Amino acid sequence: MERLIEHSGAVERMEAGRVFVRITSHSACGTCSARQACGLAETQDKIIEVATPDAASYAPGDAVLVGVRRRAGMLSVLLAYGGALVVLLAGLALGIGAFGWNEAVAAGVSLGAVGCYYGLLWLLRRKIEHTIQFTITKI
């Protein structure tokens, strides 16, 4: 069985076949003893939507573990950051090298292309959703 990336959280609410879980994301320095003094430690709440046929067996406030396969997590990072970086760099290289635009125009067009890339990801979110699936277990 493939290893999971897991986070603990609490059930926020349920809908038909879906459980919404609130997890708290901590920065890398969250366990540092000097975090109170430096002010760089950051926590952020996130709501994760988990599709499960057992949604009715959960109640608000239940402690749960939300997991995703490591491969699916890496795919998420690749789509979110790697794809955008490739589009940005390709836009800059084409704009400056092939079309002879100045840097400001090439940068603006490249940023617009990254916006289009994220728009495409949004349009394909239902297909991507079936590839990257979360699991949920009660603690």
Steps between C-alpha positions, in 0.01 A plus 500: 500500500627844409585735787264785577562862584270551799377795706274497801197722505143543614181451303350837414181385325356227277306499175374216284802276452751766612667588829664838551797484737686795655873442528760738638808537286816597687808662350826306501619687806184420697688275743794739550539620859579854382187535285325730746785750495576504128141543378550292185304196618174487314191283528213492258166318510395316185177322412546168319206346315506121520265290287390190691191277497517495884441876538191441716710321765693819580386785724627858533796509738610138442879461504617345173809430294491622140747335266605507138729260316854634478492471119181706482655762727803526273271532197319786674825684562613437143175635354479799733860618494700309239254560217473869580878536509537328161232726346663810648851415382382387156306824459805706593732303274264515203412863554857623526674247273254419224285813485759758607277666759656707776513347848200688637268388219629141515451494878145634471407247232662221703301593810185504291589154369539377859154640575365308199677186627327528837170565321552178303569311823177642641307385192651151533450482879239222482734276299788579734276437800464135401879460488572665835271343760509542876433230758344558840515294819371569850759536772 
